[in-house]
């Protein structure tokens, strides 16, 4: 078990707020996402070295997406070389997209129906329509 695994386990058990602040998602959401993509992103151990665990691969990617940290910053935080991080992040992002793309398309369909709702409410001259549907108006 490496330092980052210990840290994440500690945060999950002792301080859920800090855990959520670190990865920008709850431990339950992290485990759900990990269960969905684990078999796509995990690698096999070799005689030369152990592979980076799927949980750590996901944590690196989420930290990058949440903070925009540079690969060098992530290198110091996770103790993994930049060249490895530069391969991990695109792989995990691709896995997340491929596994969850059905949910993404459902969300887009809901968004389009939200625009229809917005237009209907606008015709009725509902005053706070932009706050209800999240659509921005052009008025200042």
C-alpha positions in Angstrom: 0.0 0.0 0.0 1.5 3.3 -1.0 1.2 6.8 0.6 -1.8 7.9 -1.6 -3.8 4.8 -0.9 -3.2 5.3 2.9 -4.2 9.0 2.6 -7.4 8.3 0.7 -8.4 5.5 3.1 -7.8 7.7 6.1 -9.8 10.6 4.6 -12.6 8.3 3.7 -12.8 6.9 7.3 -12.1 10.1 9.2 -13.1 13.1 7.2 -15.6 12.8 4.4 -15.5 16.6 3.7 -11.8 16.6 3.1 -12.1 13.5 0.9 -14.7 15.2 -1.2 -12.6 18.3 -1.3 -9.6 16.3 -2.5 -11.3 14.4 -5.3 -14.4 16.6 -5.8 -16.7 13.6 -5.2 -17.8 11.5 -2.2 -16.2 8.2 -1.4 -19.4 6.4 -2.4 -19.4 8.1 -5.8 -15.7 7.3 -6.2 -16.3 3.6 -5.4 -19.3 3.5 -7.8 -17.2 5.0 -10.7 -14.3 2.7 -9.8 -16.5 -0.4 -9.9 -17.8 0.7 -13.4 -14.3 1.2 -14.9 -12.0 -0.9 -12.8 -11.7 -3.8 -15.3 -11.0 -1.4 -18.1 -8.2 0.6 -16.4 -6.4 -1.9 -14.2 -3.1 -3.4 -15.4 -1.4 -6.7 -14.6 1.6 -6.9 -12.2 4.8 -8.1 -13.8 7.9 -9.8 -12.4 9.7 -6.4 -12.7 7.2 -4.2 -10.9 3.7 -4.0 -9.5 1.2 -2.1 -11.6 -0.5 1.1 -10.4 -3.8 0.2 -8.8 -7.0 1.1 -10.6 -8.1 3.3 -7.6 -4.9 5.3 -7.8 -5.3 5.7 -11.6 -8.8 7.0 -11.1 -7.7 9.3 -8.2 -4.9 10.8 -10.3 -7.4 11.5 -13.1 -10.0 13.0 -10.9 -7.5 15.2 -9.1 -6.3 16.4 -12.5 -9.8 17.1 -13.8 -10.9 18.7 -10.5 -8.0 21.0 -10.0 -6.2 21.4 -13.3 -2.9 20.6 -11.6 0.0 20.1 -13.9 1.4 16.7 -14.5 4.5 17.7 -12.5 2.4 18.7 -9.5 0.6 15.4 -9.7 4.0 13.7 -9.9 5.0 15.0 -6.5 1.6 14.4 -5.0 1.2 10.7 -6.2 5.0 9.8 -6.5 4.4 8.6 -10.1 6.6 9.9 -13.0 5.2 12.4 -15.4 5.5 10.1 -18.4 3.3 7.6 -16.7 0.7 10.2 -15.6 0.6 11.4 -19.2 -0.6 7.9 -20.2 -2.9 7.3 -17.3 -5.1 10.4 -17.6 -6.1 9.9 -21.2 -6.7 6.2 -20.6 -8.9 6.8 -17.6 -10.8 9.6 -19.3 -11.5 7.4 -22.2 -12.7 4.6 -20.0 -15.0 7.0 -18.0 -16.5 8.3 -21.3 -17.0 4.8 -22.8 -18.5 3.3 -19.7 -20.8 6.3 -18.9 -21.6 7.6 -22.4 -25.1 6.2 -22.3 -25.7 8.3 -19.2 -24.2 11.3 -20.9 -26.6 11.0 -23.8 -29.5 10.7 -21.5 -28.4 13.9 -19.8 -28.2 15.7 -23.1 -31.7 14.6 -24.0 -32.9 15.9 -20.7 -31.1 19.2 -21.4 -32.9 19.6 -24.7 -36.3 19.0 -23.1 -35.2 21.6 -20.5 -34.9 24.1 -23.3 -38.4 23.3 -24.5 -39.6 23.9 -21.0 -37.7 27.2 -20.9 -39.3 28.3 -24.1 -42.8 27.3 -22.9 -42.4 29.2 -19.7 -41.0 32.2 -21.5 -44.1 32.3 -23.7 -46.2 32.4 -20.5 -44.0 35.3 -19.3 -42.8 33.5 -16.2 -40.5 36.0 -14.6 -37.7 33.8 -13.2 -37.4 31.4 -16.1 -33.7 31.6 -16.5 -33.1 30.7 -12.8 -35.4 27.6 -13.1 -33.8 26.0 -16.0 -30.3 27.2 -15.8 -30.4 28.8 -19.2 -28.8 32.2 -19.4 -30.7 35.1 -21.0 -29.1 37.9 -23.1 -30.3 40.6 -20.8 -27.9 42.3 -18.4 
